[in-house]
Every structure is written in C-alpha cells, then in structure tokens.
C-alpha cells in the first residue's frame, strides 16, 4: 500500500471505525485511542497490507483491541456503588434512539458487536466473520439471538411511542 492509498483509507474509514468503537466502549477518549492504535498498526504493516482489504483489516484490529481493553478493565475492581433501579427500563422514554442504545448496552458484547457491524455499518455476514474471527453460521445465530433480545427488551413499538 502506498502512502497515498494509506491516506485515502484514513479519510474513508476513520469516522465509521470511530463510531463502531464508540458504540461499544461509550467513551470518546478510549474510542480515539483504539482507533489511533489501529491506524498506527496499519501504518507499521503498510507494506504487507493491500489497500483493498484495509477496511476489514482495520475493523478487525480495532475490534480485537477493544476486546483486550474491555477484558483489562473487567479485571479492575469497581469501587463505586450504583443504584440498581437505574439499570432497568421503566417504559417512560419517548426517544427511540435512547431506548435502542439502552437495549444495545444490555446485550452480550459479542451480540452487540455483530449487530453494530451488520445493522449500523452494513457489513456482510462473511465480512463480520473475518473481523470477529467467528464462523459465518455463528455470526448469523449471534445476530438472530441479539435481535431477539432487543425485541424482548423494547417490546411492541406502540408501547414505546
């Protein structure tokens, strides 16, 4: 990949990669760090990576960095207490985007990731399998189960609106 191709990859995919990571980590600074680390790793491997596969390579790299980050944080001890009532949905929301974000946050990390890649970023099942390292049938099943969880949480649209 040439420097010109690398710059085009940055221009074309930086925003989508940031949005994808931000949806999962919910912290702009951490999302920026993960995206920057992914582009740095791409730059270090620029001679070996073709520009045609750079997008899926970037998403895969960022996804794995995000998972490493999440695992590292899960080992930390949480000292803050929280109100369990704030973790439940009381049905009084009218903002559909907010409800969807709450529902997405309740999903298992793997379900959330594949749903974001499929429904928000428009990747095919095959591309999602390459990015996450899962098989295509597992991706399909995970998306289906995640969507069923979303449906159970959100319920009928008439109740929400």
Secondary structure, 3 states (H helix, E strand, C coil): CCHHHHHHHHHHHHHHHHHHHHHHHCCHHHHHHHHHHHHHHHHHCCCCCCHHHHHHHHHHHHHHHHHHHHHHHHCCCCCCCCCHHHHCCCCCCCCHHHHHHHHHHHCCHHHHHHHHHHHHCCCCHHHHHHHHCCCHHHHHHHHHHHHHHHHHHHCCHHHHC
